[in-house]
Amino acid sequence: MKKSFAKIYHPIRDYIMIFLGTATYAFGFNGFILSNEIVPGGLTGIGSLIFYVTKIPVSVSYALVNVILLFFAYKILGRRFIINSLFGIVSLTFSLTFFEWLLGGKSLVTGEPFMSILIGGALCGAGLGVIFSANGSTGGTDIVGAVMNKYRNISIGRALLYCDFVIIACSYLVFRDIDKIVFGYVAMFTEMYILDRVLNANNQSVQFLIFSQKYQEIADCILKDLGRGCTILNGEGGFSKQPVRVVVLLAKKRESAMIFRLIKNIDREAFISQSNVQGVYGEGFDRIKA
């Protein structure tokens, strides 16, 4: 029963999160970036260039270019990649269309272009972070990056970065204004920073090295009160030459205060080292990624 519920619940939850992410992205893009004549990266950047020249709505060009890209991606990357991308593309197309109609091309912050791109970049980054955390995709240059990754020894992230730099630089051909390019790069880096923060907000992990004579009591409390596993290492003091036991613990960053409180209640004289770790994979953390 629980397995059947999980099979239904998790896909529905992901679709809802992807829809909320695309709505956030479209709101930030239409309300703060496009309305200030700034070209961002990605396929919406290409759509912006088309819009400034021909007045064709970004939602239309975004959908049409994605159809073409999906056709080629199907032959190169397979059906599974298409299915994972399709809902995000449809959802973002709808969201872009809705906010184009709702806002009517007007900026929500007037007379402050720099502030607008910071807000817009942050909203777009947050939206993409929600989409990616729900295993979604918005197609566009993601497809180009995946194809480049398949045939060339280049990461998808780097391929996307190259595409974004070129797209933003092309805005000079439309506006003949260096300031527009600079604002575009500011929006891009703001978006990337917020995207990274959203994706890693709940996944940041820490490592504790706990030196204490009451190591066994601390380890027992970690297992019982935190529900976390730990490891006890045998060591030797460099100066005293006495045997030392070290408790090694990996935990989520949000659990740090609870861990310090637990150790303090047992041994106020404990020596503790806490450090951030790049990634932790296995039971209780992220799945091992290939």
Disulfide bonds with the S-S distance in Angstrom:
none
